[in-house]
Amino acid sequence: MSLSEDYLSEDIHPIDIVETLAESHAWEFDRVTDDQIAMAVEGQWRTYSLTLAWSAQDETLRLICTFEMEPPEGRVSALYDLLNRCNDMVWTGAFTWWADQKLMVWRYGLCLAGGQIAGPEQIDRLISGAVMAAERFYPAFQLVTWADHTPESALKVAIAEAYGRA
């Protein structure tokens, strides 16, 4: 049975779908408001904080995936260089670093203009894509900020997405 078959109504709120997905994956979550949910998703490198919020005004489901990062002052310019290089390698979403909050952030906005409805498979892919991007580039961020690697050499560990199982 596909995830879509669990939903009979086309008018289901996208955050309701996210909540159901969080329950099915056994992720910790908090329904902050009717239009926002925060959750923790365990990755290989760390636990990521995800927030999804629905904006009816611009008909966009916004996703923010964060993890703490506090690079040494002397490595910030190399981190920004690395961020630009990482963002050139991805097609959905983008990384940014919020210095004041000391957070690395993956952001994505799913536009659902014209009354479009996001299905559970689409939202599940949105969430897994965010975690996969964070997992893919996390080692490179660590190498640049803490091991004094150049952005070019650090990106060598950020391989393309793996398919299949070992």
C-alpha positions, 0 to 999 in steps of 0.5 A: 500500500502506498502512503497516498492510500492512507489519505482519503480526503484531498483537503488534508493539511500538509502539516497533518501529513507531516505529523502522520509521517513523523509518527510512522517513522517514530520521530520525536515531534512537536506540533508547534501550531496548526501550520508548523511542526518541529521534529528530530530525525536521527542521521548517521552523523547526528540528530537533525532538527527539522521544522516544516511550516505551511504558509497559506499566504504564499502557498508554500510548505517550508522546510528547515533542517538544522544542526549546531555548528560553531566554527573557529573565527579564522575558518568562517571564510573557508566555510562560506566558500564551502557552502557556495561549492556545496550549493552548486552540487545540489538541485533542491534546497540550499545550505546557509549558515546562521552565525547568530544562532550557530546553526548550519541550515538546509532550506527548501520551499515547496510551492503549491500555488493554485490549490495544489496538494502535496502528497505524503510521498512528496513530503516524505521525499522532501524530508529524506532529501534534507537529511540526505543533504545534511548527511552528505556534506556534514563531513566536509563541513567538519573537515573545513572548520576543524581540520583546516582542509581546503573546501576543494579537498573537503568536498572529496568526501561528499560523494554523490548519493549512493544507491543500493545496499552494501 
